[in-house]
Amino acid sequence: MQTTIHSSDFALTDALETFIKEQAGQSMTKCSDRVESLIVRLKKINGPLQDKECTVEVKLARQPPIVVSKRSTDAYASIRSAMSRASRTTLRRVKRRRAKRAEVSE
């Protein structure tokens, strides 16, 4: 699984990059063999709360990508939430595909 991190409007620190890689590794362990690539985009949203938005894009083989976005005033919270949601969605899609393959082979 290839992980790519993009940041716009604020600096990507080493601690933040390490946190993203750890979250990606932990959240995608059950389906890492199915995931071709993982793209994480961080962006600062202008407004009164100065929210940080994390967008996670999971690319699976021969399937449309899964894209999840979460906003929070804390960058770490938005990353954690987006990774968790992307992991659940990816697992659901992989299980659904396995079930369809089992039906076809019977």
N, CA, C and O atoms as CSV, one atom per row, in Angstrom:
chain,resi,resn,atom,element,x,y,z
A,1,MET,N,N,0.852,-1.176,0.000
A,1,MET,CA,C,0.000,0.000,0.000
A,1,MET,C,C,0.896,1.237,0.000
A,1,MET,O,O,1.744,1.411,0.876
A,2,GLN,N,N,0.693,2.071,-0.981
A,2,GLN,CA,C,1.469,3.306,-1.098
A,2,GLN,C,C,0.686,4.449,-0.447
A,2,GLN,O,O,-0.485,4.655,-0.766
A,3,THR,N,N,1.315,5.182,0.449
A,3,THR,CA,C,0.673,6.300,1.134
A,3,THR,C,C,1.301,7.608,0.678
A,3,THR,O,O,2.519,7.777,0.734
A,4,THR,N,N,0.447,8.541,0.222
A,4,THR,CA,C,0.890,9.858,-0.219
A,4,THR,C,C,0.199,10.907,0.644
A,4,THR,O,O,-0.998,10.805,0.913
A,5,ILE,N,N,0.954,11.915,1.079
A,5,ILE,CA,C,0.410,12.966,1.941
A,5,ILE,C,C,0.613,14.316,1.265
A,5,ILE,O,O,1.723,14.660,0.860
A,6,HIS,N,N,-0.484,15.084,1.148
A,6,HIS,CA,C,-0.431,16.434,0.594
A,6,HIS,C,C,-0.961,17.405,1.643
A,6,HIS,O,O,-1.919,17.100,2.353
A,7,SER,N,N,-0.336,18.570,1.738
A,7,SER,CA,C,-0.773,19.586,2.686
A,7,SER,C,C,-0.815,20.935,1.988
A,7,SER,O,O,0.118,21.307,1.277
A,8,SER,N,N,-1.904,21.663,2.197
A,8,SER,CA,C,-1.985,23.013,1.642
A,8,SER,C,C,-2.441,23.975,2.731
A,8,SER,O,O,-3.258,23.625,3.582
A,9,ASP,N,N,-1.918,25.159,2.694
A,9,ASP,CA,C,-2.267,26.252,3.603
A,9,ASP,C,C,-1.672,26.138,5.009
A,9,ASP,O,O,-1.846,27.055,5.812
A,10,PHE,N,N,-0.984,25.056,5.331
A,10,PHE,CA,C,-0.252,24.996,6.596
A,10,PHE,C,C,0.871,23.968,6.490
A,10,PHE,O,O,0.844,23.070,5.648
A,11,ALA,N,N,1.852,24.126,7.365
A,11,ALA,CA,C,3.055,23.290,7.300
A,11,ALA,C,C,2.776,21.887,7.831
A,11,ALA,O,O,2.094,21.705,8.840
A,12,LEU,N,N,3.317,20.919,7.133
A,12,LEU,CA,C,3.215,19.529,7.549
A,12,LEU,C,C,4.443,19.194,8.398
A,12,LEU,O,O,5.548,19.062,7.872
A,13,THR,N,N,4.247,19.060,9.696
A,13,THR,CA,C,5.365,18.779,10.600
A,13,THR,C,C,5.713,17.287,10.559
A,13,THR,O,O,4.929,16.463,10.087
A,14,ASP,N,N,6.890,16.967,11.056
A,14,ASP,CA,C,7.308,15.563,11.120
A,14,ASP,C,C,6.376,14.755,12.022
A,14,ASP,O,O,6.053,13.606,11.721
A,15,ALA,N,N,5.948,15.359,13.125
A,15,ALA,CA,C,5.044,14.676,14.053
A,15,ALA,C,C,3.704,14.371,13.388
A,15,ALA,O,O,3.147,13.289,13.574
A,16,LEU,N,N,3.190,15.320,12.617
A,16,LEU,CA,C,1.918,15.128,11.925
A,16,LEU,C,C,2.050,14.051,10.848
A,16,LEU,O,O,1.159,13.218,10.685
A,17,GLU,N,N,3.151,14.073,10.124
A,17,GLU,CA,C,3.389,13.066,9.084
A,17,GLU,C,C,3.508,11.662,9.695
A,17,GLU,O,O,2.967,10.699,9.153
A,18,THR,N,N,4.205,11.554,10.802
A,18,THR,CA,C,4.336,10.272,11.496
A,18,THR,C,C,2.981,9.788,11.988
A,18,THR,O,O,2.662,8.605,11.878
A,19,PHE,N,N,2.182,10.706,12.531
A,19,PHE,CA,C,0.848,10.359,13.015
A,19,PHE,C,C,-0.022,9.828,11.876
A,19,PHE,O,O,-0.740,8.844,12.051
A,20,ILE,N,N,0.040,10.473,10.714
A,20,ILE,CA,C,-0.750,10.040,9.559
A,20,ILE,C,C,-0.337,8.637,9.128
A,20,ILE,O,O,-1.193,7.792,8.866
A,21,LYS,N,N,0.954,8.387,9.052
A,21,LYS,CA,C,1.436,7.066,8.634
A,21,LYS,C,C,1.047,5.981,9.636
A,21,LYS,O,O,0.702,4.867,9.241
A,22,GLU,N,N,1.103,6.301,10.932
A,22,GLU,CA,C,0.688,5.336,11.953
A,22,GLU,C,C,-0.804,5.046,11.855
A,22,GLU,O,O,-1.219,3.890,11.934
A,23,GLN,N,N,-1.609,6.088,11.685
A,23,GLN,CA,C,-3.050,5.908,11.551
A,23,GLN,C,C,-3.389,5.087,10.310
A,23,GLN,O,O,-4.264,4.222,10.353
A,24,ALA,N,N,-2.701,5.355,9.213
A,24,ALA,CA,C,-2.940,4.610,7.974
A,24,ALA,C,C,-2.599,3.137,8.172
A,24,ALA,O,O,-3.348,2.259,7.744
A,25,GLY,N,N,-1.484,2.874,8.810
A,25,GLY,CA,C,-1.083,1.491,9.050
A,25,GLY,C,C,-2.047,0.749,9.954
A,25,GLY,O,O,-2.392,-0.403,9.689
A,26,GLN,N,N,-2.487,1.406,11.026
A,26,GLN,CA,C,-3.393,0.773,11.981
A,26,GLN,C,C,-4.787,0.574,11.405
A,26,GLN,O,O,-5.390,-0.483,11.592
A,27,SER,N,N,-5.301,1.575,10.709
A,27,SER,CA,C,-6.689,1.501,10.260
A,27,SER,C,C,-6.879,0.614,9.036
A,27,SER,O,O,-7.973,0.092,8.818
A,28,MET,N,N,-5.839,0.437,8.238
A,28,MET,CA,C,-5.986,-0.342,7.005
A,28,MET,C,C,-5.357,-1.736,7.091
A,28,MET,O,O,-5.154,-2.371,6.057
A,29,THR,N,N,-5.046,-2.225,8.285
A,29,THR,CA,C,-4.375,-3.523,8.406
A,29,THR,C,C,-5.228,-4.676,7.892
A,29,THR,O,O,-4.700,-5.594,7.264
A,30,LYS,N,N,-6.520,-4.648,8.142
A,30,LYS,CA,C,-7.383,-5.762,7.751
A,30,LYS,C,C,-7.564,-5.877,6.239
A,30,LYS,O,O,-7.864,-6.957,5.730
A,31,CYS,N,N,-7.386,-4.785,5.532
A,31,CYS,CA,C,-7.625,-4.821,4.086
A,31,CYS,C,C,-6.457,-4.247,3.290
A,31,CYS,O,O,-6.638,-3.824,2.148
A,32,SER,N,N,-5.271,-4.227,3.872
A,32,SER,CA,C,-4.122,-3.617,3.195
A,32,SER,C,C,-3.733,-4.350,1.920
A,32,SER,O,O,-3.148,-3.749,1.019
A,33,ASP,N,N,-4.048,-5.644,1.829
A,33,ASP,CA,C,-3.735,-6.385,0.613
A,33,ASP,C,C,-4.620,-5.966,-0.561
A,33,ASP,O,O,-4.246,-6.174,-1.715
A,34,ARG,N,N,-5.768,-5.390,-0.291
A,34,ARG,CA,C,-6.692,-4.937,-1.342
A,34,ARG,C,C,-6.475,-3.476,-1.738
A,34,ARG,O,O,-6.897,-3.057,-2.816
A,35,VAL,N,N,-5.824,-2.704,-0.877
A,35,VAL,CA,C,-5.636,-1.271,-1.112
A,35,VAL,C,C,-4.400,-1.047,-1.975
A,35,VAL,O,O,-3.296,-1.457,-1.619
A,36,GLU,N,N,-4.603,-0.387,-3.119
A,36,GLU,CA,C,-3.476,-0.068,-3.996
A,36,GLU,C,C,-2.738,1.173,-3.507
A,36,GLU,O,O,-1.510,1.185,-3.425
A,37,SER,N,N,-3.505,2.226,-3.181
A,37,SER,CA,C,-2.871,3.451,-2.698
A,37,SER,C,C,-3.806,4.199,-1.763
A,37,SER,O,O,-5.025,4.027,-1.789
A,38,LEU,N,N,-3.194,5.033,-0.942
A,38,LEU,CA,C,-3.911,5.841,0.033
A,38,LEU,C,C,-3.380,7.263,-0.089
A,38,LEU,O,O,-2.184,7.503,0.078
A,39,ILE,N,N,-4.270,8.201,-0.381
A,39,ILE,CA,C,-3.879,9.603,-0.524
A,39,ILE,C,C,-4.547,10.394,0.595
A,39,ILE,O,O,-5.766,10.338,0.762
A,40,VAL,N,N,-3.750,11.126,1.355
A,40,VAL,CA,C,-4.257,11.947,2.458
A,40,VAL,C,C,-3.984,13.404,2.116
A,40,VAL,O,O,-2.842,13.791,1.870
A,41,ARG,N,N,-5.050,14.212,2.104
A,41,ARG,CA,C,-4.917,15.642,1.818
A,41,ARG,C,C,-5.355,16.429,3.045
A,41,ARG,O,O,-6.433,16.199,3.593
A,42,LEU,N,N,-4.511,17.357,3.466
A,42,LEU,CA,C,-4.818,18.224,4.605
A,42,LEU,C,C,-4.948,19.653,4.110
A,42,LEU,O,O,-4.148,20.118,3.298
A,43,LYS,N,N,-5.974,20.350,4.614
A,43,LYS,CA,C,-6.214,21.715,4.168
A,43,LYS,C,C,-6.767,22.527,5.329
A,43,LYS,O,O,-7.573,22.032,6.117
A,44,LYS,N,N,-6.331,23.774,5.426
A,44,LYS,CA,C,-6.861,24.683,6.442
A,44,LYS,C,C,-8.023,25.439,5.813
A,44,LYS,O,O,-7.885,26.014,4.733
A,45,ILE,N,N,-9.160,25.437,6.484
A,45,ILE,CA,C,-10.359,26.113,6.002
A,45,ILE,C,C,-10.422,27.483,6.662
A,45,ILE,O,O,-10.413,27.588,7.888
A,46,ASN,N,N,-10.486,28.526,5.853
A,46,ASN,CA,C,-10.589,29.876,6.406
A,46,ASN,C,C,-11.975,30.089,6.983
A,46,ASN,O,O,-12.976,29.720,6.369
A,47,GLY,N,N,-12.027,30.665,8.126
A,47,GLY,CA,C,-13.289,30.927,8.796
A,47,GLY,C,C,-13.012,31.269,10.244
A,47,GLY,O,O,-11.856,31.330,10.662
A,48,PRO,N,N,-14.067,31.494,11.014
A,48,PRO,CA,C,-13.866,31.909,12.401
A,48,PRO,C,C,-13.220,30.825,13.274
A,48,PRO,O,O,-12.545,31.150,14.251
A,49,LEU,N,N,-13.415,29.547,12.938
A,49,LEU,CA,C,-12.865,28.473,13.765
A,49,LEU,C,C,-11.522,27.945,13.271
A,49,LEU,O,O,-10.878,27.157,13.963
A,50,GLN,N,N,-11.089,28.369,12.079
A,50,GLN,CA,C,-9.833,27.882,11.494
A,50,GLN,C,C,-9.793,26.351,11.468
A,50,GLN,O,O,-8.828,25.740,11.928
A,51,ASP,N,N,-10.850,25.742,10.927
A,51,ASP,CA,C,-10.929,24.290,10.853
A,51,ASP,C,C,-9.854,23.705,9.952
A,51,ASP,O,O,-9.363,24.355,9.030
A,52,LYS,N,N,-9.506,22.464,10.245
A,52,LYS,CA,C,-8.605,21.689,9.400
A,52,LYS,C,C,-9.436,20.573,8.775
A,52,LYS,O,O,-10.201,19.901,9.467
A,53,GLU,N,N,-9.286,20.379,7.471
A,53,GLU,CA,C,-10.023,19.333,6.772
A,53,GLU,C,C,-9.052,18.251,6.322
A,53,GLU,O,O,-7.995,18.541,5.760
A,54,CYS,N,N,-9.419,17.018,6.573
A,54,CYS,CA,C,-8.627,15.876,6.131
A,54,CYS,C,C,-9.466,15.080,5.142
A,54,CYS,O,O,-10.579,14.662,5.461
A,55,THR,N,N,-8.936,14.872,3.950
A,55,THR,CA,C,-9.592,14.066,2.935
A,55,THR,C,C,-8.732,12.836,2.689
A,55,THR,O,O,-7.544,12.943,2.387
A,56,VAL,N,N,-9.346,11.673,2.822
A,56,VAL,CA,C,-8.649,10.408,2.603
A,56,VAL,C,C,-9.250,9.751,1.369
A,56,VAL,O,O,-10.466,9.578,1.277
A,57,GLU,N,N,-8.396,9.390,0.426
A,57,GLU,CA,C,-8.829,8.708,-0.792
A,57,GLU,C,C,-8.167,7.335,-0.827
A,57,GLU,O,O,-6.941,7.220,-0.831
A,58,VAL,N,N,-8.999,6.298,-0.854
A,58,VAL,CA,C,-8.516,4.918,-0.878
A,58,VAL,C,C,-8.798,4.352,-2.262
A,58,VAL,O,O,-9.944,4.345,-2.713
A,59,LYS,N,N,-7.755,3.878,-2.935
A,59,LYS,CA,C,-7.921,3.291,-4.262
A,59,LYS,C,C,-7.787,1.781,-4.155
A,59,LYS,O,O,-6.767,1.256,-3.710
A,60,LEU,N,N,-8.849,1.097,-4.579
A,60,LEU,CA,C,-8.875,-0.357,-4.597
A,60,LEU,C,C,-8.742,-0.846,-6.032
A,60,LEU,O,O,-9.050,-0.115,-6.974
A,61,ALA,N,N,-8.288,-2.070,-6.197
A,61,ALA,CA,C,-8.120,-2.635,-7.535
A,61,ALA,C,C,-9.474,-2.794,-8.223
A,61,ALA,O,O,-10.404,-3.367,-7.657
A,62,ARG,N,N,-9.573,-2.289,-9.432
A,62,ARG,CA,C,-10.756,-2.424,-10.296
A,62,ARG,C,C,-12.055,-1.971,-9.630
A,62,ARG,O,O,-13.114,-2.550,-9.873
A,63,GLN,N,N,-11.976,-0.944,-8.798
A,63,GLN,CA,C,-13.154,-0.371,-8.159
A,63,GLN,C,C,-12.987,1.138,-8.090
A,63,GLN,O,O,-11.863,1.640,-8.092
A,64,PRO,N,N,-14.097,1.865,-8.029
A,64,PRO,CA,C,-13.972,3.324,-7.881
A,64,PRO,C,C,-13.357,3.672,-6.527
A,64,PRO,O,O,-13.511,2.920,-5.565
A,65,PRO,N,N,-12.662,4.805,-6.447
A,65,PRO,CA,C,-12.016,5.174,-5.181
A,65,PRO,C,C,-13.029,5.534,-4.097
A,65,PRO,O,O,-14.148,5.958,-4.385
A,66,ILE,N,N,-12.617,5.357,-2.863
A,66,ILE,CA,C,-13.407,5.742,-1.696
A,66,ILE,C,C,-12.825,7.058,-1.200
A,66,ILE,O,O,-11.630,7.143,-0.914
A,67,VAL,N,N,-13.668,8.089,-1.098
A,67,VAL,CA,C,-13.207,9.407,-0.665
A,67,VAL,C,C,-14.000,9.822,0.570
A,67,VAL,O,O,-15.231,9.845,0.552
A,68,VAL,N,N,-13.279,10.149,1.642
A,68,VAL,CA,C,-13.894,10.557,2.907
A,68,VAL,C,C,-13.254,11.861,3.359
A,68,VAL,O,O,-12.029,11.982,3.363
A,69,SER,N,N,-14.082,12.850,3.744
A,69,SER,CA,C,-13.581,14.129,4.253
A,69,SER,C,C,-14.164,14.396,5.633
A,69,SER,O,O,-15.349,14.166,5.876
A,70,LYS,N,N,-13.325,14.881,6.523
A,70,LYS,CA,C,-13.757,15.258,7.872
A,70,LYS,C,C,-13.104,16.574,8.255
A,70,LYS,O,O,-11.954,16.836,7.902
A,71,ARG,N,N,-13.860,17.410,8.990
A,71,ARG,CA,C,-13.356,18.702,9.471
A,71,ARG,C,C,-13.370,18.749,10.983
A,71,ARG,O,O,-14.242,18.178,11.638
A,72,SER,N,N,-12.373,19.449,11.524
A,72,SER,CA,C,-12.290,19.654,12.967
A,72,SER,C,C,-11.354,20.826,13.226
A,72,SER,O,O,-10.548,21.186,12.367
A,73,THR,N,N,-11.460,21.419,14.406
A,73,THR,CA,C,-10.535,22.496,14.760
A,73,THR,C,C,-9.144,21.937,15.039
A,73,THR,O,O,-8.157,22.671,14.991
A,74,ASP,N,N,-9.064,20.642,15.330
A,74,ASP,CA,C,-7.795,19.967,15.603
A,74,ASP,C,C,-7.439,19.067,14.420
A,74,ASP,O,O,-8.241,18.222,14.023
A,75,ALA,N,N,-6.253,19.240,13.861
A,75,ALA,CA,C,-5.821,18.446,12.703
A,75,ALA,C,C,-5.770,16.961,13.045
A,75,ALA,O,O,-6.166,16.125,12.233
A,76,TYR,N,N,-5.292,16.629,14.227
A,76,TYR,CA,C,-5.180,15.228,14.627
A,76,TYR,C,C,-6.560,14.567,14.716
A,76,TYR,O,O,-6.721,13.412,14.324
A,77,ALA,N,N,-7.546,15.293,15.226
A,77,ALA,CA,C,-8.900,14.754,15.334
A,77,ALA,C,C,-9.511,14.521,13.958
A,77,ALA,O,O,-10.175,13.507,13.743
A,78,SER,N,N,-9.298,15.440,13.029
A,78,SER,CA,C,-9.853,15.258,11.688
A,78,SER,C,C,-9.180,14.086,10.973
A,78,SER,O,O,-9.842,13.356,10.237
A,79,ILE,N,N,-7.884,13.896,11.178
A,79,ILE,CA,C,-7.171,12.763,10.574
A,79,ILE,C,C,-7.692,11.450,11.149
A,79,ILE,O,O,-7.997,10.517,10.405
A,80,ARG,N,N,-7.793,11.383,12.471
A,80,ARG,CA,C,-8.264,10.169,13.135
A,80,ARG,C,C,-9.669,9.792,12.668
A,80,ARG,O,O,-9.942,8.627,12.379
A,81,SER,N,N,-10.548,10.776,12.595
A,81,SER,CA,C,-11.928,10.537,12.197
A,81,SER,C,C,-12.030,10.100,10.732
A,81,SER,O,O,-12.765,9.166,10.413
A,82,ALA,N,N,-11.300,10.769,9.852
A,82,ALA,CA,C,-11.342,10.430,8.425
A,82,ALA,C,C,-10.759,9.041,8.169
A,82,ALA,O,O,-11.306,8.281,7.371
A,83,MET,N,N,-9.661,8.705,8.833
A,83,MET,CA,C,-9.052,7.378,8.660
A,83,MET,C,C,-9.980,6.275,9.156
A,83,MET,O,O,-10.105,5.227,8.521
A,84,SER,N,N,-10.625,6.513,10.283
A,84,SER,CA,C,-11.546,5.531,10.835
A,84,SER,C,C,-12.711,5.285,9.883
A,84,SER,O,O,-13.078,4.139,9.621
A,85,ARG,N,N,-13.282,6.354,9.377
A,85,ARG,CA,C,-14.410,6.235,8.450
A,85,ARG,C,C,-13.990,5.557,7.144
A,85,ARG,O,O,-14.716,4.710,6.623
A,86,ALA,N,N,-12.828,5.924,6.618
A,86,ALA,CA,C,-12.326,5.317,5.382
A,86,ALA,C,C,-12.081,3.825,5.578
A,86,ALA,O,O,-12.357,3.028,4.681
A,87,SER,N,N,-11.568,3.445,6.735
A,87,SER,CA,C,-11.319,2.039,7.036
A,87,SER,C,C,-12.619,1.243,7.070
A,87,SER,O,O,-12.705,0.168,6.475
A,88,ARG,N,N,-13.628,1.763,7.760
A,88,ARG,CA,C,-14.922,1.072,7.839
A,88,ARG,C,C,-15.553,0.928,6.460
A,88,ARG,O,O,-16.083,-0.132,6.125
A,89,THR,N,N,-15.500,1.986,5.664
A,89,THR,CA,C,-16.079,1.953,4.325
A,89,THR,C,C,-15.335,0.967,3.432
A,89,THR,O,O,-15.958,0.233,2.665
A,90,THR,N,N,-14.018,0.945,3.525
A,90,THR,CA,C,-13.212,0.024,2.722
A,90,THR,C,C,-13.517,-1.424,3.098
A,90,THR,O,O,-13.699,-2.263,2.216
A,91,LEU,N,N,-13.575,-1.724,4.387
A,91,LEU,CA,C,-13.904,-3.079,4.832
A,91,LEU,C,C,-15.284,-3.505,4.347
A,91,LEU,O,O,-15.470,-4.640,3.910
A,92,ARG,N,N,-16.244,-2.601,4.426
A,92,ARG,CA,C,-17.594,-2.909,3.974
A,92,ARG,C,C,-17.601,-3.244,2.483
A,92,ARG,O,O,-18.251,-4.199,2.059
A,93,ARG,N,N,-16.877,-2.454,1.694
A,93,ARG,CA,C,-16.839,-2.686,0.250
A,93,ARG,C,C,-16.132,-4.001,-0.085
A,93,ARG,O,O,-16.578,-4.732,-0.970
A,94,VAL,N,N,-15.045,-4.306,0.606
A,94,VAL,CA,C,-14.318,-5.558,0.365
A,94,VAL,C,C,-15.195,-6.760,0.724
A,94,VAL,O,O,-15.240,-7.736,-0.025
A,95,LYS,N,N,-15.891,-6.697,1.864
A,95,LYS,CA,C,-16.776,-7.795,2.266
A,95,LYS,C,C,-17.912,-7.979,1.275
A,95,LYS,O,O,-18.270,-9.110,0.946
A,96,ARG,N,N,-18.482,-6.884,0.797
A,96,ARG,CA,C,-19.566,-6.949,-0.171
A,96,ARG,C,C,-19.088,-7.609,-1.467
A,96,ARG,O,O,-19.798,-8.418,-2.065
A,97,ARG,N,N,-17.881,-7.250,-1.886
A,97,ARG,CA,C,-17.328,-7.830,-3.116
A,97,ARG,C,C,-17.065,-9.330,-2.937
A,97,ARG,O,O,-17.323,-10.115,-3.849
A,98,ARG,N,N,-16.559,-9.726,-1.778
A,98,ARG,CA,C,-16.334,-11.153,-1.509
A,98,ARG,C,C,-17.645,-11.922,-1.520
A,98,ARG,O,O,-17.709,-13.036,-2.041
A,99,ALA,N,N,-18.696,-11.331,-0.945
A,99,ALA,CA,C,-20.004,-11.985,-0.912
A,99,ALA,C,C,-20.557,-12.161,-2.325
A,99,ALA,O,O,-21.125,-13.206,-2.642
A,100,LYS,N,N,-20.396,-11.151,-3.169
A,100,LYS,CA,C,-20.875,-11.257,-4.548
A,100,LYS,C,C,-20.110,-12.331,-5.309
A,100,LYS,O,O,-20.697,-13.078,-6.092
A,101,ARG,N,N,-18.796,-12.412,-5.081
A,101,ARG,CA,C,-17.993,-13.452,-5.742
A,101,ARG,C,C,-18.419,-14.842,-5.286
A,101,ARG,O,O,-18.449,-15.773,-6.090
A,102,ALA,N,N,-18.746,-14.990,-4.012
A,102,ALA,CA,C,-19.180,-16.282,-3.489
A,102,ALA,C,C,-20.508,-16.694,-4.111
A,102,ALA,O,O,-20.712,-17.871,-4.409
A,103,GLU,N,N,-21.420,-15.734,-4.311
A,103,GLU,CA,C,-22.709,-16.027,-4.936
A,103,GLU,C,C,-22.525,-16.474,-6.378
A,103,GLU,O,O,-23.188,-17.409,-6.829
A,104,VAL,N,N,-21.637,-15.818,-7.096
A,104,VAL,CA,C,-21.409,-16.131,-8.504
A,104,VAL,C,C,-20.773,-17.512,-8.657
A,104,VAL,O,O,-21.109,-18.242,-9.589
A,105,SER,N,N,-19.873,-17.876,-7.769
A,105,SER,CA,C,-19.167,-19.150,-7.889
A,105,SER,C,C,-20.026,-20.352,-7.489
A,105,SER,O,O,-19.676,-21.489,-7.805
A,106,GLU,N,N,-21.130,-20.116,-6.807
A,106,GLU,CA,C,-21.996,-21.230,-6.376
A,106,GLU,C,C,-22.859,-21.745,-7.468
A,106,GLU,O,O,-23.636,-22.676,-7.254
